[in-house]
Amino acid sequence: MTGMGASPATNDPAVVAAFHRALWHQGLLAAGLAVVVLIAWNVLRGVQLRQATARGPSEPDAHTAEPAEPAARRLLRVSFGLLWVFDGLLQGAGVLVALPELVWSTPRTGRTLLRLSGGFLIGMALLQAWPGRGFWQGRMGATGAPGSLAAMVQTMVKTPQPHALKDMVSAFASFDAAHGWAVNLFAVTAMALIGAGFLIARAGPARAALAIAIVVGLADWLLIEDLGFVGGVGTDPNSMIPMLLLFGAGYLALTRPVAAGVPARHRADAAWPRRLATEPAYALRVVAAMAALGVTLLGSAPMALAAAADRTAGPVPAQAPDQPRPPLQPVVGYGSPS
């Protein structure tokens, strides 16, 4: 179009060279990160072996009595592990999982997690109820265009998916277009009630709020998020299942903390440097967490720099080495000679 610059094609030698150069640099950084992780792991294991040798076989080991893993941490570890494996197969809130087990030994973590979740849901209810965002209307005025929620669901209907699922999502889109006000009232009320139950952070209200959240969340996952991955173009099950798992973990941490039977290595006086030197499992978790953080930064930092760069030049062509570019060919179309 007139007045718009021509963007480089994907087979442009400059773009290809810049991509190979960036890939080589990131590969070197990833290899260096792996070497650092291996060195750190070997150092920690060496310290642990020396301390075990110095202690001798006659000295009793205080770390043999292992308590049961807190139910909240087990739910997060197993469920998110399965989700990440599935997500990784499709793509080819780990902070809570990385927390030490001592954090889950009192109801304080559960209350904090539930109250944060409740505040989030109250905020989402206010946004959902905000006038002018198009959620109260199934159809917009005289034009008959679908409202915000109906349009979103109709977009999901166009995704390739099994016919049974497509029929259900399509039926909900038609229902919302005809009864948009009632659907939005139900959504706002449900989020407000669930958020209020979590904000109270007591067993009874939290249990009722969790039950409502599971029912409403699964309906939202099916009818609005369209399961997230069935069409073959999604890379994960979307956000509703992880949110329900977080809510469940908060409830379990509130109602089923593991305060008794915590061995010496999990007490508050067990400083993390000593645990690094004496506990192989703890050291492995720390090293793995640092490696995951490094890989995340390695992938996200170039994207952040690219977003902040001048969009007219683009970060990749600007950093590419000087190479001849093929001349731009005229576009055959309306108003141009063929």
Contacts in CASP RR format, 6 or more apart in sequence:
PFRMAT RR
TARGET T0000
AUTHOR 0000-0000-0000
METHOD contacts of the structure
MODEL  1
MTGMGASPATNDPAVVAAFHRALWHQGLLAAGLAVVVLIAWNVLRGVQLR
QATARGPSEPDAHTAEPAEPAARRLLRVSFGLLWVFDGLLQGAGVLVALP
ELVWSTPRTGRTLLRLSGGFLIGMALLQAWPGRGFWQGRMGATGAPGSLA
AMVQTMVKTPQPHALKDMVSAFASFDAAHGWAVNLFAVTAMALIGAGFLI
ARAGPARAALAIAIVVGLADWLLIEDLGFVGGVGTDPNSMIPMLLLFGAG
YLALTRPVAAGVPARHRADAAWPRRLATEPAYALRVVAAMAALGVTLLGS
APMALAAAADRTAGPVPAQAPDQPRPPLQPVVGYGSPS
6 328 0 8 1.000
8 14 0 8 1.000
8 15 0 8 1.000
8 317 0 8 1.000
8 325 0 8 1.000
9 15 0 8 1.000
10 16 0 8 1.000
12 317 0 8 1.000
12 325 0 8 1.000
12 326 0 8 1.000
13 323 0 8 1.000
13 324 0 8 1.000
13 325 0 8 1.000
13 326 0 8 1.000
14 317 0 8 1.000
14 320 0 8 1.000
14 321 0 8 1.000
14 323 0 8 1.000
14 325 0 8 1.000
15 316 0 8 1.000
15 317 0 8 1.000
15 320 0 8 1.000
17 320 0 8 1.000
17 321 0 8 1.000
17 323 0 8 1.000
18 316 0 8 1.000
18 317 0 8 1.000
18 319 0 8 1.000
18 320 0 8 1.000
18 321 0 8 1.000
19 316 0 8 1.000
21 319 0 8 1.000
21 320 0 8 1.000
21 321 0 8 1.000
22 302 0 8 1.000
22 316 0 8 1.000
22 319 0 8 1.000
26 298 0 8 1.000
26 299 0 8 1.000
26 302 0 8 1.000
29 298 0 8 1.000
30 295 0 8 1.000
30 298 0 8 1.000
33 291 0 8 1.000
33 294 0 8 1.000
33 295 0 8 1.000
33 298 0 8 1.000
34 291 0 8 1.000
37 287 0 8 1.000
37 290 0 8 1.000
37 291 0 8 1.000
40 287 0 8 1.000
40 290 0 8 1.000
41 283 0 8 1.000
41 284 0 8 1.000
41 287 0 8 1.000
44 276 0 8 1.000
44 277 0 8 1.000
44 280 0 8 1.000
44 283 0 8 1.000
44 287 0 8 1.000
45 280 0 8 1.000
45 283 0 8 1.000
47 276 0 8 1.000
47 277 0 8 1.000
48 277 0 8 1.000
48 278 0 8 1.000
48 279 0 8 1.000
48 280 0 8 1.000
48 283 0 8 1.000
51 277 0 8 1.000
51 278 0 8 1.000
55 61 0 8 1.000
62 263 0 8 1.000
62 264 0 8 1.000
62 265 0 8 1.000
63 263 0 8 1.000
63 264 0 8 1.000
63 265 0 8 1.000
63 278 0 8 1.000
63 279 0 8 1.000
65 261 0 8 1.000
65 263 0 8 1.000
66 263 0 8 1.000
67 258 0 8 1.000
67 261 0 8 1.000
67 262 0 8 1.000
67 263 0 8 1.000
67 266 0 8 1.000
68 258 0 8 1.000
69 77 0 8 1.000
69 101 0 8 1.000
69 258 0 8 1.000
70 101 0 8 1.000
70 104 0 8 1.000
70 105 0 8 1.000
70 252 0 8 1.000
70 253 0 8 1.000
70 256 0 8 1.000
70 257 0 8 1.000
70 258 0 8 1.000
71 252 0 8 1.000
71 253 0 8 1.000
71 256 0 8 1.000
71 258 0 8 1.000
72 104 0 8 1.000
72 109 0 8 1.000
72 110 0 8 1.000
72 248 0 8 1.000
72 249 0 8 1.000
72 250 0 8 1.000
72 252 0 8 1.000
72 253 0 8 1.000
72 256 0 8 1.000
73 97 0 8 1.000
73 99 0 8 1.000
73 101 0 8 1.000
73 104 0 8 1.000
73 249 0 8 1.000
73 253 0 8 1.000
75 245 0 8 1.000
75 248 0 8 1.000
75 249 0 8 1.000
75 252 0 8 1.000
76 93 0 8 1.000
76 94 0 8 1.000
76 96 0 8 1.000
76 97 0 8 1.000
76 245 0 8 1.000
76 246 0 8 1.000
76 249 0 8 1.000
77 97 0 8 1.000
79 245 0 8 1.000
80 93 0 8 1.000
80 94 0 8 1.000
80 97 0 8 1.000
80 242 0 8 1.000
80 245 0 8 1.000
83 236 0 8 1.000
83 237 0 8 1.000
83 241 0 8 1.000
83 242 0 8 1.000
86 236 0 8 1.000
86 237 0 8 1.000
87 235 0 8 1.000
87 236 0 8 1.000
87 237 0 8 1.000
90 229 0 8 1.000
90 234 0 8 1.000
90 235 0 8 1.000
90 236 0 8 1.000
91 235 0 8 1.000
91 236 0 8 1.000
93 242 0 8 1.000
93 246 0 8 1.000
96 113 0 8 1.000
96 246 0 8 1.000
96 249 0 8 1.000
98 285 0 8 1.000
98 289 0 8 1.000
99 109 0 8 1.000
100 266 0 8 1.000
100 282 0 8 1.000
101 258 0 8 1.000
101 262 0 8 1.000
101 266 0 8 1.000
102 262 0 8 1.000
102 266 0 8 1.000
102 267 0 8 1.000
102 268 0 8 1.000
103 109 0 8 1.000
104 253 0 8 1.000
104 257 0 8 1.000
104 258 0 8 1.000
105 257 0 8 1.000
105 258 0 8 1.000
105 259 0 8 1.000
105 262 0 8 1.000
105 266 0 8 1.000
106 257 0 8 1.000
106 259 0 8 1.000
107 253 0 8 1.000
107 254 0 8 1.000
107 255 0 8 1.000
107 257 0 8 1.000
109 250 0 8 1.000
109 253 0 8 1.000
109 257 0 8 1.000
110 201 0 8 1.000
110 249 0 8 1.000
110 250 0 8 1.000
110 251 0 8 1.000
110 253 0 8 1.000
110 254 0 8 1.000
110 257 0 8 1.000
111 201 0 8 1.000
111 254 0 8 1.000
113 246 0 8 1.000
113 249 0 8 1.000
113 250 0 8 1.000
113 253 0 8 1.000
114 198 0 8 1.000
114 199 0 8 1.000
114 201 0 8 1.000
114 206 0 8 1.000
114 247 0 8 1.000
114 250 0 8 1.000
114 251 0 8 1.000
114 254 0 8 1.000
115 198 0 8 1.000
115 199 0 8 1.000
115 201 0 8 1.000
117 195 0 8 1.000
117 198 0 8 1.000
117 243 0 8 1.000
117 246 0 8 1.000
117 247 0 8 1.000
117 250 0 8 1.000
118 194 0 8 1.000
118 195 0 8 1.000
118 196 0 8 1.000
118 197 0 8 1.000
118 198 0 8 1.000
118 199 0 8 1.000
119 195 0 8 1.000
119 198 0 8 1.000
119 199 0 8 1.000
121 191 0 8 1.000
121 192 0 8 1.000
121 194 0 8 1.000
121 195 0 8 1.000
121 198 0 8 1.000
122 191 0 8 1.000
122 192 0 8 1.000
122 195 0 8 1.000
122 196 0 8 1.000
122 199 0 8 1.000
124 191 0 8 1.000
125 188 0 8 1.000
125 191 0 8 1.000
125 192 0 8 1.000
125 195 0 8 1.000
127 133 0 8 1.000
128 135 0 8 1.000
128 184 0 8 1.000
128 187 0 8 1.000
128 188 0 8 1.000
128 191 0 8 1.000
129 135 0 8 1.000
129 184 0 8 1.000
129 188 0 8 1.000
133 148 0 8 1.000
134 140 0 8 1.000
134 147 0 8 1.000
134 148 0 8 1.000
134 149 0 8 1.000
135 147 0 8 1.000
135 148 0 8 1.000
135 149 0 8 1.000
135 180 0 8 1.000
135 184 0 8 1.000
135 187 0 8 1.000
136 180 0 8 1.000
136 181 0 8 1.000
136 184 0 8 1.000
137 147 0 8 1.000
137 180 0 8 1.000
137 181 0 8 1.000
138 146 0 8 1.000
138 147 0 8 1.000
138 149 0 8 1.000
138 150 0 8 1.000
138 176 0 8 1.000
138 177 0 8 1.000
138 178 0 8 1.000
138 179 0 8 1.000
138 180 0 8 1.000
138 181 0 8 1.000
138 183 0 8 1.000
139 145 0 8 1.000
139 146 0 8 1.000
139 147 0 8 1.000
139 150 0 8 1.000
139 177 0 8 1.000
140 146 0 8 1.000
140 147 0 8 1.000
145 151 0 8 1.000
146 154 0 8 1.000
146 173 0 8 1.000
146 177 0 8 1.000
147 177 0 8 1.000
147 180 0 8 1.000
149 176 0 8 1.000
149 180 0 8 1.000
149 183 0 8 1.000
149 184 0 8 1.000
149 224 0 8 1.000
150 173 0 8 1.000
150 176 0 8 1.000
150 177 0 8 1.000
150 180 0 8 1.000
152 224 0 8 1.000
153 169 0 8 1.000
153 172 0 8 1.000
153 173 0 8 1.000
153 176 0 8 1.000
153 223 0 8 1.000
153 224 0 8 1.000
154 170 0 8 1.000
154 173 0 8 1.000
156 169 0 8 1.000
156 224 0 8 1.000
156 225 0 8 1.000
156 226 0 8 1.000
157 166 0 8 1.000
157 169 0 8 1.000
157 170 0 8 1.000
157 173 0 8 1.000
159 226 0 8 1.000
159 231 0 8 1.000
159 232 0 8 1.000
159 233 0 8 1.000
160 231 0 8 1.000
160 232 0 8 1.000
160 233 0 8 1.000
161 169 0 8 1.000
161 226 0 8 1.000
161 227 0 8 1.000
161 230 0 8 1.000
161 231 0 8 1.000
162 230 0 8 1.000
165 222 0 8 1.000
165 226 0 8 1.000
165 227 0 8 1.000
165 230 0 8 1.000
168 222 0 8 1.000
168 223 0 8 1.000
169 222 0 8 1.000
169 223 0 8 1.000
169 226 0 8 1.000
172 223 0 8 1.000
172 224 0 8 1.000
175 183 0 8 1.000
176 183 0 8 1.000
187 216 0 8 1.000
190 212 0 8 1.000
190 216 0 8 1.000
193 209 0 8 1.000
193 212 0 8 1.000
194 209 0 8 1.000
194 212 0 8 1.000
194 213 0 8 1.000
194 216 0 8 1.000
195 209 0 8 1.000
196 205 0 8 1.000
196 209 0 8 1.000
197 205 0 8 1.000
197 206 0 8 1.000
197 208 0 8 1.000
197 209 0 8 1.000
198 205 0 8 1.000
198 206 0 8 1.000
198 209 0 8 1.000
198 247 0 8 1.000
200 206 0 8 1.000
201 254 0 8 1.000
203 254 0 8 1.000
203 255 0 8 1.000
206 250 0 8 1.000
206 251 0 8 1.000
206 254 0 8 1.000
206 255 0 8 1.000
207 251 0 8 1.000
207 255 0 8 1.000
209 247 0 8 1.000
210 247 0 8 1.000
210 248 0 8 1.000
210 251 0 8 1.000
213 244 0 8 1.000
213 247 0 8 1.000
214 244 0 8 1.000
217 240 0 8 1.000
217 243 0 8 1.000
217 244 0 8 1.000
218 240 0 8 1.000
218 244 0 8 1.000
220 240 0 8 1.000
221 227 0 8 1.000
221 228 0 8 1.000
221 237 0 8 1.000
221 238 0 8 1.000
221 240 0 8 1.000
221 241 0 8 1.000
225 238 0 8 1.000
225 239 0 8 1.000
225 240 0 8 1.000
227 237 0 8 1.000
227 238 0 8 1.000
228 234 0 8 1.000
228 236 0 8 1.000
228 237 0 8 1.000
228 238 0 8 1.000
229 235 0 8 1.000
229 236 0 8 1.000
229 237 0 8 1.000
229 238 0 8 1.000
264 270 0 8 1.000
265 275 0 8 1.000
265 278 0 8 1.000
265 279 0 8 1.000
265 282 0 8 1.000
272 286 0 8 1.000
275 282 0 8 1.000
275 283 0 8 1.000
276 282 0 8 1.000
276 283 0 8 1.000
276 286 0 8 1.000
277 283 0 8 1.000
305 315 0 8 1.000
306 314 0 8 1.000
306 315 0 8 1.000
306 316 0 8 1.000
309 315 0 8 1.000
309 318 0 8 1.000
310 318 0 8 1.000
330 336 0 8 1.000
330 337 0 8 1.000
332 338 0 8 1.000
END
